[in-house]
Amino acid sequence: MPELPLYQVDAFTNEPFKGNPAAVCLLKKARPEEWMRALAAEMNLSETAFVLPQGEEFNLHWFTPTTEMDLCGHATLASAHTLWEAGVISPEKKIRFRTRSGLLTITRQRDWIEMDFPARSWCSVSENEGVIDAIGTVPEEVYQSGDNLLFIYESEKTVRNLKPNFSALKTYEYHGVIVSSPADSPQFDFVSRFFAPAIEVDEDPVTGSSHCTLAPFWGERLRKVIMTAAQVSKRGGELKLRVSAERVYISGQAVTVFSTTIKG
C-alpha cells in the first residue's frame, strides 16, 4: 500500500504550538469521503485538509472530525504552506485551489501567505435568548452571516472573558457564533473569538473563514480597507486583512510542527 505524506501545521502564527493547528494530507488519487472523514477523526484536529493535484491546480477538501466544510481559512493556509515547503510548487508561483467555495488563489508575500476568499454578507437579527444565555453575556448587536451568528461587544475585555456553556450552545442550529469587539491595542483594529460546538469544535483557535464576515463588517464600520486583527483564543493568532469589492484577502504565517506518512 502506498504511503501518503501527512503534515501538521500551525497556521496564523510563526511559532510552534500557537495559532491554529491543521493536518494536511497530500493525495495521489481521489479518496472516498468516508476515508477522508475517518482520517480527520483520527487526527482529531479542528480541520484536516486533503490536497489532490489536478493539472496546474489542486482540489482541496476540508474536514472536521465529523463534517466536510464549505470553507476553512487556517487549513487552506496550512495547505499552501505545505505545498511550498515540501517543494511541490515553487515559492514564486500562485496556488489555485478548487473547493466547495469556488476557486481560491493563494500567493506568498515573503513570510506571509495571502488568501483570496469570498466576502460574506450579514444582516441584523432579533436576539436569540438561548444562544445569548449559552454565550453568557448580552451583546450590543446581533447579526447573522450565513450559518453563523455574529455578536458585537463594546469591550475587548468582555470578548476575552467569555466562558460559554458549550453543551447548551451545541443544541442550537447555527454552525458557530463569532464574537467580536474593537481592539484595545493600537496594533490591531479588532479582536474576535469563534465557538462552534455544533461541529465538535468548542472554540476554534484562529478562524480564517469568520474573517470573511468580520473584515467587511469592521472595514465598513472603521472606514478601512486594510486592517490587522487578533483572534484572542488561548493559543491566539494574527491576521492581516484587505477588503476589495466582493473579496477578502486574508494573510497569515504558518509553521510545520511535524511530518510523517500514512498508508493510503
Secondary structure, 3 states (H helix, E strand, C coil): CCEEEEEEEEECCCCCCCCEEEEEEECCCCCCHHHHHHHHHHHCCCCEEEEEEECCEEEEEEECCCCEECCCHHHHHHHHHHHHHCCCCCCCCCEEEEECCEEEEEEEECCEEEEEEECCCCEECCCCHHHHHHHCCCCCEEEEECCEEEEECCCHHHHHHCCCCHHHHCCCCCCEEEEEEECCCCCCCEEEEEEEHHHCEEEECCCCCCHHHHHHHHHHHHCCCEEEEEECCCCCEEEEEEEECCEEEEEECEEEEEEEEEEC
